[in-house]
Amino acid sequence: MATTESTEGKRGPQRIGAPAAMRHAAGQLAQLLGCEPGAVSALKRTDEGWSADVEVVEIERVPDTASVMASYRVQLDEHGELLEYERIRRYARGRIDR
């Protein structure tokens, strides 16, 4: 008996979820910048995929509170591939937003 495959219900790779989007954003940015990200401080689903804000130590100083941090906005497609990134802010690690 021959079988046929139905194309109904077949789709390409599914859109990744929030935890995977956070890992993809931090990991791909780390590869590009050559430094480890500190945290993903924001994550938002967009029409194209995901937008994440990733915090990175740009300049290590002693004491740690004198280190220079940066916040990068990372845009991912629905499968978690990096589309673009930009630095949106630099600040001293010890500085608190008001």
N, C-alpha and C positions, 0 to 999 in steps of 0.2 A: 504494500500500500504506500503510495507516494504521499509525502507531506509537503505542504506549502507554508512558507513563512508569511505571515501577515505583516504588513508595514504599519498597520494601525497600532497605536500605542507605543511605537518605537520613537524614541527621541534621542537627541545627542546627550552628551554628559549633562547631568543635572546641575543646577545652581548650587554652589557650596553654601553651607550654613555659617552662622556667625562665628562659632569657635574656630572653624577652618579658615575663615576670612581673616581673623585676628592673627593666626599663625602665619598665613601667607603674606600678609602685609608686613609683619615684623621681620620675617625671614628674608623676603626679597629685598627689603630696604637695607638690611644688614649686609647682604651680598654686594649691593651697589656702593654703600658707604664704607664698607670695611670696618664697621664697629657694631657692637652689640646694642640692640635697642633695650631701653629700660622698661617700657610699658606701652601698651596700647591704651591711650586715654579716652578715645572716642571711636565709635563704630556706627556707621549708618548705611542702611540698604539704599541703593539708588536705582534708577531705571537701567543703568548700564551694568551694575554689579554691586560694589561696595566702596565706601569711602571710610578711611581710618586715619586717625591722628596717632602718630607714633613718637614717643619721647626717646631721645638719644643723647648720650653724653658725648659732646663734641670735643671738649678740652678737659682732660683730667687735671685737677689741681689738689694740692694739700693745703688746708683741710678740704674734705669732700664738698662742704657747703660753698666753696669758692669755684667749683667746677662749672663749666659753661654747658648748659643743656640746650637742646633745640627740639622743636616740635615740627614734625613733617606730616603733611597731608598726603596720603597714598590713595590712589584710585586703582581699583581692581575691576576686571571684567567679572561676569557672572560665574566663571570657572576658577577664579582666584589668580589669574595672571595679571601682573602689574601693567597698567596702562600709562600711568604718569605719577610723578611725585614732585612736591615742592616744599621748601622750608618755609614755614609760616611764622615762626617766632624763635628768638634766642633769648635765653634768660639765665641768671645765676641760679644754681641748684637750690640755694637757701632762700630764694625769693618766693614770697607767697602772693598769689593774685588776690586782688581786692575787688 
